């Protein structure tokens, strides 16, 4: 297809991040052109979608299509980590909460077609070749041989290629340099029972093996090895190197005894990277164009789509409310940096748990040089449920509460509808970016009630009489339970502390 000579917004890249942000921006009323260098459906590695993807699929309105695509549903993951014996973890105790082992050619095509149906103008088979910014007149995007399109805003969603990110913005990690060698196998076996579709992960002396089964009757088996092993690959030949490394991973190799490779393995750069700048008044990096996290997390697609949802609101704010430029950019930049750092620390924590080969180069680099964090935090994509199964109030007599000394309520940029706006948030050591909602409870409003009414029953009553509290749940019994659970979570997080009864400020 031939693109128009102008658009409000140009998106380069049609993967999950590009398709998601394009669809959202069309919904905001913009003329959006998406340019993708390949024709869809196209193959892409990275098939695991954990249950954290469901809120995003629901928000986009594509959950039913994804569920009907025939993807295998996995109940959890099985790992050989710190021991040769596999350990299995499930997403829920009853094993009913499940993710997808998606075939990315189909999954990505569903998202791109959804964007097309929403009104995104899509050009396939044409690479973006250059992006130039002009003071006061937006951006000029050159694609194909010599085609040009003028736009107010440009989004780089080109993943590792990073057509704009590589213009001085990308920052590669100097230590965590990894190659992924991926192969697809026919006639592989799977674990028995409910775990047949689980993601498998096995550590071995010189790297990791990650493996998932697919509804196409193939099994993806991917090695993650040091970048320096590239020289050995060239010397041995890729297929021979792949086979030799797999033999070192006894557990996963056991599923391949009767299997055969469907095609020659492929090698990819899986090194971690981030960006020195993710957003400006005219450009934005989204998904893997901006940052790449450790593949062992199986959260790459979720991370990319979450950044697209946030990015769409940020762009809408930049274009419609110029006075909020600094706050909108700050929200996006801080969110992306926190995502990268949280995943980085989480990976460091996991690597330190594998202590069998401390002197082997792969493990030595990842245990001695990566950032240390004794209590790694997992990035949150949105409001998370409070801890319903544990309440400190049930195990000790806490009748009155107060704010901890390091806690404050500040105005910070947050997403409000389709815009970035300044709203009160709770800032605490465990929540440095600010916390606004837990399980539908407005935390700043709740803490204002704590400041006025220290007794727990009075806090509950004050919040439920507040307009925010009246909208938090359909019935009072459920409201009381919900707010009580959030108070317990805040107490557990150190946001609230126990206060003496005579400190009550109830009127």
C-alpha positions as CSV (number, residue, x, y, z in Angstrom):
1,X,0.0,0.0,0.0
2,X,1.1,3.6,-0.6
3,X,1.1,5.8,2.5
4,X,-0.4,9.3,2.5
5,X,2.2,12.1,2.4
6,X,1.3,13.1,5.9
7,X,-0.1,11.7,9.1
8,X,-0.4,12.8,12.7
9,X,1.7,9.9,14.0
10,X,4.0,7.4,12.3
11,X,4.8,4.1,14.0
12,X,7.8,2.0,12.7
13,X,7.3,-1.6,13.6
14,X,4.2,-3.9,13.7
15,X,5.0,-6.2,16.6
16,X,3.0,-6.2,19.8
17,X,4.3,-2.8,21.0
18,X,3.8,-1.1,17.6
19,X,0.3,-2.6,16.9
20,X,-0.9,-1.8,20.5
21,X,0.2,1.8,20.5
22,X,-1.1,2.4,17.0
23,X,-4.5,1.0,17.9
24,X,-4.7,3.1,21.0
25,X,-3.7,6.4,19.2
26,X,-6.3,5.8,16.5
27,X,-8.8,5.4,19.3
28,X,-7.8,8.9,20.6
29,X,-8.6,10.3,17.1
30,X,-5.2,10.5,15.4
31,X,-4.4,9.6,11.9
32,X,-1.8,6.9,12.4
33,X,0.4,5.2,9.7
34,X,2.3,2.0,10.7
35,X,5.2,0.9,8.6
36,X,6.5,-2.6,9.0
37,X,9.5,-4.0,7.0
38,X,8.1,-7.5,6.8
39,X,4.9,-9.1,5.6
40,X,2.7,-10.6,8.3
41,X,2.2,-13.2,9.5
42,X,6.0,-13.6,10.1
43,X,8.0,-15.8,12.5
44,X,9.2,-14.3,15.8
45,X,10.8,-16.0,18.8
46,X,9.5,-15.4,22.3
47,X,6.4,-17.5,22.7
48,X,5.6,-17.6,26.5
49,X,2.8,-15.3,27.7
50,X,2.3,-15.5,31.4
51,X,-1.2,-14.8,33.0
52,X,-0.1,-11.2,33.5
53,X,-1.0,-10.6,29.8
54,X,-4.8,-11.1,30.4
55,X,-5.6,-7.5,31.7
56,X,-3.9,-6.1,28.6
57,X,-5.7,-8.4,26.2
58,X,-9.0,-7.5,27.9
59,X,-8.3,-3.8,27.7
60,X,-7.5,-4.1,24.0
61,X,-10.5,-6.3,23.3
62,X,-8.5,-9.2,21.7
63,X,-8.7,-11.8,24.5
64,X,-11.3,-14.0,22.8
65,X,-9.3,-14.0,19.5
66,X,-6.2,-15.1,21.4
67,X,-8.0,-17.8,23.3
68,X,-9.5,-19.1,20.1
69,X,-6.1,-19.3,18.3
70,X,-5.4,-22.8,19.7
71,X,-2.3,-21.9,21.7
72,X,-1.3,-24.4,24.4
73,X,-2.1,-23.3,28.0
74,X,0.7,-23.7,30.6
75,X,0.0,-24.0,34.3
76,X,3.4,-22.8,35.4
77,X,7.1,-23.4,34.9
78,X,9.6,-26.2,35.8
79,X,13.2,-25.4,36.5
80,X,16.5,-27.1,37.2
81,X,18.1,-24.3,39.1
82,X,20.6,-24.8,41.9
83,X,20.0,-28.6,41.5
84,X,19.7,-31.1,38.8
85,X,16.3,-32.1,40.0
86,X,13.4,-30.1,38.4
87,X,11.1,-28.0,40.6
88,X,7.7,-26.9,39.4
89,X,5.8,-23.8,40.3
90,X,2.2,-23.1,39.3
91,X,0.6,-19.7,38.6
92,X,-2.2,-20.6,41.1
93,X,-2.5,-23.4,43.8
94,X,-5.4,-25.0,42.0
95,X,-3.4,-24.9,38.7
96,X,-6.4,-23.3,36.9
97,X,-4.6,-19.9,36.3
98,X,-2.7,-20.4,33.0
99,X,-0.8,-18.5,30.4
100,X,-0.3,-19.2,26.7
101,X,2.5,-20.8,24.7
102,X,1.8,-18.7,21.7
103,X,2.9,-19.0,18.2
104,X,4.1,-15.5,17.7
105,X,3.4,-15.4,14.0
106,X,-0.3,-15.9,14.8
107,X,-0.4,-13.8,18.0
108,X,1.4,-10.8,16.4
109,X,-0.9,-11.0,13.4
110,X,-4.0,-10.9,15.6
111,X,-2.7,-7.6,17.1
112,X,-1.8,-6.1,13.8
113,X,-5.1,-6.9,12.2
114,X,-6.9,-5.5,15.2
115,X,-5.0,-2.3,14.7
116,X,-5.9,-2.3,11.0
117,X,-9.6,-2.8,11.8
118,X,-9.4,0.1,14.3
119,X,-8.3,2.4,11.5
120,X,-4.5,2.3,11.5
121,X,-3.1,2.7,8.0
122,X,-0.6,-0.2,7.7
123,X,2.2,-0.6,5.1
124,X,3.9,-4.0,5.1
125,X,7.1,-5.0,3.4
126,X,8.7,-1.6,3.5
127,X,11.5,-0.7,5.9
128,X,11.9,2.7,7.6
129,X,15.2,4.0,6.5
130,X,15.6,7.4,8.1
131,X,13.9,9.7,10.6
132,X,14.7,13.4,10.8
133,X,13.3,16.0,13.2
134,X,12.7,19.6,12.1
135,X,12.3,22.4,14.6
136,X,8.7,23.4,14.8
137,X,7.5,21.2,11.9
138,X,7.5,17.6,13.4
139,X,9.3,14.7,11.8
140,X,10.1,13.4,8.3
141,X,10.1,9.6,7.9
142,X,11.8,8.1,4.9
143,X,10.8,4.5,4.0
144,X,11.1,2.0,1.1
145,X,13.4,3.4,-1.6
146,X,12.6,7.1,-1.4
147,X,9.1,7.5,0.0
148,X,8.6,10.2,2.6
149,X,5.8,10.9,5.1
150,X,5.5,14.0,7.3
151,X,4.1,13.7,10.8
152,X,3.8,15.4,14.1
153,X,5.2,12.5,16.0
154,X,7.3,9.4,15.4
155,X,7.3,6.1,17.4
156,X,10.2,3.6,17.2
157,X,8.7,0.2,17.8
158,X,11.3,-1.7,15.7
159,X,12.6,-3.9,18.5
160,X,16.2,-4.8,18.4
161,X,16.7,-3.0,15.1
162,X,16.0,0.3,16.8
163,X,15.8,2.5,13.7
164,X,15.7,5.6,15.8
165,X,17.0,4.2,19.1
166,X,20.4,3.4,17.5
167,X,20.9,7.1,16.7
168,X,22.8,7.6,19.9
169,X,20.1,6.6,22.4
170,X,20.8,2.9,23.0
171,X,22.9,1.8,26.0
172,X,24.1,-1.8,26.0
173,X,25.0,-3.6,29.2
174,X,28.7,-4.2,29.3
175,X,28.5,-7.3,31.4
176,X,25.3,-9.0,30.4
177,X,26.1,-9.8,26.8
178,X,24.3,-12.9,25.6
179,X,23.6,-14.9,22.5
180,X,20.4,-17.0,22.0
181,X,20.6,-20.1,19.8
182,X,17.1,-21.2,19.0
183,X,15.9,-24.5,17.4
184,X,12.5,-26.0,16.7
185,X,12.1,-29.8,17.2
186,X,9.6,-32.3,15.8
187,X,8.4,-35.3,17.9
188,X,9.7,-34.0,21.2
189,X,8.1,-35.3,24.4
190,X,6.5,-33.1,27.1
191,X,6.1,-33.5,30.9
192,X,3.2,-35.6,32.1
193,X,-0.1,-34.4,33.3
194,X,-1.1,-30.8,34.0
195,X,2.5,-29.7,33.4
196,X,2.7,-30.9,29.8
197,X,2.8,-27.3,28.4
198,X,4.9,-25.7,31.1
199,X,7.9,-23.5,30.3
200,X,11.1,-25.4,31.1
201,X,14.3,-23.8,32.2
202,X,17.6,-25.6,33.0
203,X,20.9,-24.2,34.1
204,X,24.1,-26.0,33.0
205,X,27.8,-25.1,33.4
206,X,28.0,-22.8,30.4
207,X,24.6,-21.2,30.1
208,X,20.8,-21.8,30.2
209,X,18.3,-23.8,28.2
210,X,14.8,-22.4,27.8
211,X,12.1,-24.5,26.2
212,X,8.4,-24.4,25.4
213,X,6.0,-26.7,23.5
214,X,3.7,-25.2,20.8
215,X,0.4,-26.1,19.4
216,X,2.1,-26.5,16.0
217,X,3.6,-29.8,17.4
218,X,7.0,-28.2,17.6
219,X,9.1,-27.6,20.7
220,X,11.3,-24.5,20.9
221,X,14.6,-25.2,22.6
222,X,16.8,-22.1,23.0
223,X,20.3,-21.8,24.5
224,X,21.4,-18.6,26.2
225,X,25.2,-18.4,26.2
226,X,27.9,-15.8,26.6
227,X,28.5,-13.5,23.7
228,X,32.1,-14.7,23.6
229,X,30.8,-18.1,22.5
230,X,30.2,-16.7,19.1
231,X,33.8,-17.5,18.1
232,X,33.3,-21.2,19.1
233,X,30.1,-21.3,17.0
234,X,32.0,-20.2,14.0
235,X,34.7,-22.7,14.6
236,X,32.4,-25.7,15.2
237,X,29.5,-24.7,13.0
238,X,26.2,-23.5,14.5
239,X,24.4,-26.9,14.4
240,X,27.3,-28.8,16.0
241,X,27.7,-26.1,18.7
242,X,24.0,-26.3,19.5
243,X,23.9,-30.0,19.8
244,X,27.1,-30.1,21.9
245,X,25.7,-27.5,24.4
246,X,22.3,-29.3,24.6
247,X,24.0,-32.5,25.7
248,X,25.1,-30.7,28.8
249,X,21.5,-30.1,29.9
250,X,20.3,-33.5,30.9
251,X,16.7,-32.7,31.9
252,X,15.6,-30.9,28.7
253,X,17.7,-33.2,26.5
254,X,15.6,-36.0,27.8
255,X,12.6,-34.7,26.0
256,X,14.5,-34.7,22.7
257,X,15.7,-38.3,22.5
258,X,13.3,-39.2,19.8
259,X,13.1,-35.7,18.3
260,X,14.7,-34.2,15.2
261,X,15.4,-30.6,14.3
262,X,12.8,-29.0,12.0
263,X,15.3,-26.6,10.6
264,X,18.8,-25.3,11.2
265,X,19.1,-23.4,14.5
266,X,19.2,-19.6,14.4
267,X,21.3,-17.2,16.5
268,X,20.1,-13.9,18.0
269,X,21.6,-11.2,20.1
270,X,19.9,-11.4,23.5
271,X,22.1,-8.9,25.4
272,X,20.4,-6.5,27.8
273,X,20.1,-2.9,26.9
274,X,18.3,0.3,27.8
275,X,18.2,3.9,26.5
276,X,19.6,7.1,27.7
277,X,16.4,8.8,26.6
278,X,13.0,7.2,25.8
279,X,10.8,10.2,24.9
280,X,11.0,13.7,23.6
281,X,8.4,16.2,22.4
282,X,8.3,14.5,18.9
283,X,9.6,10.9,19.4
284,X,9.2,7.9,21.7
285,X,10.8,4.5,22.0
286,X,8.4,1.7,22.8
287,X,8.8,-2.0,23.6
288,X,12.2,-3.6,22.7
289,X,13.2,-0.6,20.8
290,X,13.7,1.1,24.2
291,X,14.9,-1.7,26.5
292,X,15.4,-5.4,26.5
293,X,15.1,-7.6,29.6
294,X,16.4,-11.1,30.3
295,X,14.5,-13.7,28.2
296,X,14.3,-16.0,31.3
297,X,11.6,-13.7,32.7
298,X,9.1,-14.7,29.9
299,X,7.7,-11.1,30.4
300,X,9.1,-9.5,27.2
301,X,5.8,-9.3,25.3
302,X,3.9,-8.1,28.4
303,X,6.6,-5.4,29.1
304,X,6.4,-4.3,25.5
305,X,2.6,-4.0,25.4
306,X,2.4,-2.3,28.8
307,X,4.9,0.3,27.6
308,X,2.7,0.9,24.5
309,X,-0.4,1.5,26.6
310,X,1.4,4.1,28.7
311,X,3.2,5.5,25.7
312,X,-0.1,6.2,23.9
313,X,-1.4,8.3,26.9
314,X,1.9,10.1,27.1
315,X,1.9,11.0,23.4
316,X,-1.7,12.2,23.6
317,X,-0.7,14.5,26.5
318,X,2.3,15.8,24.6
319,X,0.2,16.7,21.6
320,X,-2.9,18.0,23.3
321,X,-1.6,19.6,26.5
322,X,1.8,21.3,25.9
323,X,1.9,22.6,29.5
324,X,2.2,19.0,30.7
325,X,5.2,18.1,28.5
326,X,7.7,17.8,31.4
327,X,5.4,15.7,33.6
328,X,4.4,13.4,30.7
329,X,8.0,12.8,29.7
330,X,9.0,12.3,33.3
331,X,6.3,9.7,33.8
332,X,7.3,7.7,30.8
333,X,11.1,8.0,31.3
334,X,10.9,7.0,35.0
335,X,8.5,4.1,34.3
336,X,10.8,2.6,31.6
337,X,13.9,3.0,33.7
338,X,12.3,1.4,36.7
339,X,11.1,-1.5,34.5
340,X,14.6,-2.1,33.3
341,X,16.2,-1.8,36.8
342,X,13.6,-4.0,38.5
343,X,14.0,-6.8,35.9
344,X,17.8,-6.4,36.0
345,X,17.8,-6.8,39.8
346,X,15.3,-9.7,39.6
347,X,17.7,-11.5,37.2
348,X,20.6,-10.8,39.4
349,X,18.7,-12.3,42.3
350,X,17.9,-15.5,40.3
351,X,21.5,-15.9,39.0
352,X,22.8,-15.7,42.6
353,X,20.6,-18.7,43.5
354,X,22.5,-20.9,41.1
355,X,25.7,-21.6,42.9
356,X,26.9,-24.9,41.3
357,X,29.5,-23.4,39.0
358,X,30.8,-20.2,40.5
359,X,34.1,-20.3,38.5
360,X,32.5,-20.8,35.1
361,X,32.6,-17.6,33.0
362,X,28.8,-17.5,32.3
363,X,27.9,-17.7,36.0
364,X,30.8,-15.7,37.2
365,X,29.8,-12.6,35.2
366,X,26.2,-12.9,36.2
367,X,26.8,-13.4,39.9
368,X,29.8,-11.1,40.6
369,X,29.1,-8.2,38.4
370,X,25.3,-7.7,38.2
371,X,23.6,-5.3,40.6
372,X,22.9,-6.7,44.0
373,X,19.4,-6.4,45.6
374,X,18.6,-8.7,48.5
375,X,14.9,-8.0,48.1
376,X,14.3,-7.7,44.3
377,X,11.2,-6.0,43.2
378,X,9.1,-7.3,40.3
379,X,7.8,-4.5,38.0
380,X,4.1,-3.8,38.4
381,X,2.1,-3.1,35.3
382,X,-0.8,-1.5,37.2
383,X,-2.7,-1.5,40.4
384,X,-2.0,-4.8,42.2
385,X,-4.3,-6.7,44.6
386,X,-3.6,-6.3,48.3
387,X,-2.6,-9.4,50.3
388,X,-6.0,-11.0,51.0
389,X,-4.5,-14.2,52.5
390,X,-2.5,-12.4,55.3
391,X,-3.4,-9.7,57.6
392,X,-1.1,-8.5,60.4
393,X,-4.2,-7.3,62.2
394,X,-5.2,-10.9,62.6
395,X,-1.9,-12.0,64.2
396,X,-1.3,-9.1,66.6
397,X,-3.5,-6.4,68.2
398,X,-3.1,-3.4,66.0
399,X,-6.0,-1.0,66.8
400,X,-4.5,2.4,65.9
401,X,-2.4,3.4,62.9
402,X,-0.1,6.2,61.9
403,X,2.0,7.1,58.8
404,X,5.6,6.0,59.0
405,X,8.1,8.9,59.2
406,X,9.5,8.4,55.7
407,X,6.0,8.5,54.1
408,X,4.5,11.5,52.4
409,X,1.6,12.4,50.1
410,X,2.9,14.3,47.0
411,X,1.5,15.5,43.7
412,X,3.1,13.5,40.9
413,X,2.3,12.7,37.3
414,X,-0.1,9.8,36.9
415,X,-2.3,8.5,34.1
416,X,-5.9,9.8,34.4
417,X,-8.1,8.6,31.6
418,X,-6.4,9.5,28.3
419,X,-4.0,12.1,29.8
420,X,-1.1,12.5,32.2
421,X,-2.2,14.6,35.1
422,X,-0.8,15.7,38.5
423,X,-2.5,13.8,41.3
424,X,-1.8,12.9,44.9
425,X,0.3,9.8,45.4
426,X,1.8,8.1,48.4
427,X,5.6,8.1,48.4
428,X,7.4,5.6,50.6
429,X,10.7,3.6,50.6
430,X,8.9,0.6,49.1
431,X,7.0,2.8,46.6
432,X,9.5,5.5,45.5
433,X,7.6,6.4,42.3
434,X,4.3,6.8,44.2
435,X,1.4,4.6,45.0
436,X,-2.2,5.7,44.1
437,X,-4.4,2.6,44.0
438,X,-4.5,-0.8,45.6
439,X,-7.4,-3.1,44.8
440,X,-9.5,-0.1,43.8
441,X,-8.8,1.7,47.0
442,X,-7.5,5.3,46.7
443,X,-4.4,5.1,48.9
444,X,-3.8,8.9,49.3
445,X,-7.4,9.4,50.4
446,X,-7.1,6.4,52.8
447,X,-3.9,7.8,54.4
448,X,-5.6,11.2,54.8
449,X,-8.2,9.3,56.8
450,X,-5.4,7.7,58.9
451,X,-4.0,11.2,59.6
452,X,-7.4,12.3,60.9
453,X,-8.7,9.1,62.5
454,X,-6.0,6.8,64.0
455,X,-8.4,4.1,65.2
456,X,-8.9,1.4,62.6
457,X,-12.7,1.3,62.8
458,X,-12.8,5.2,62.5
459,X,-10.4,5.0,59.5
460,X,-12.7,2.5,57.8
461,X,-15.8,4.6,58.5
462,X,-14.2,7.8,57.3
463,X,-13.0,6.3,54.0
464,X,-16.3,4.6,53.3
465,X,-18.1,8.0,53.8
466,X,-15.6,9.7,51.4
467,X,-16.7,9.9,47.7
468,X,-13.7,7.7,46.7
469,X,-14.7,5.1,49.2
470,X,-18.3,5.1,48.1
471,X,-17.2,4.1,44.6
472,X,-14.7,1.4,45.6
473,X,-17.1,-1.7,45.9
474,X,-20.8,-2.5,45.3
475,X,-21.7,-3.4,48.9
476,X,-20.5,-2.2,52.3
477,X,-19.4,-5.6,53.5
478,X,-17.1,-6.1,50.6
479,X,-15.9,-2.5,50.9
480,X,-14.9,-3.0,54.6
481,X,-13.0,-6.2,53.8
482,X,-11.3,-4.5,50.8
483,X,-10.2,-1.4,52.7
484,X,-9.1,-3.6,55.7
485,X,-6.9,-5.7,53.4
486,X,-5.3,-2.6,51.9
487,X,-4.5,-1.2,55.4
488,X,-2.9,-4.6,56.2
489,X,-0.8,-4.4,53.0
490,X,0.3,-0.9,53.7
491,X,1.2,-2.0,57.3
492,X,3.2,-4.9,55.9
493,X,5.0,-2.6,53.4
494,X,6.0,-0.2,56.2
495,X,3.8,2.6,54.9
496,X,1.8,2.5,58.2
497,X,2.9,1.8,61.7
498,X,1.1,0.9,64.9
499,X,0.2,3.9,67.1
500,X,-0.8,4.1,70.7
501,X,-4.5,4.4,71.4
502,X,-4.1,7.8,73.1
503,X,-2.8,9.2,69.7
504,X,-6.2,8.9,68.2
505,X,-7.3,12.0,66.4
506,X,-10.9,10.9,65.9
507,X,-13.5,13.6,66.1
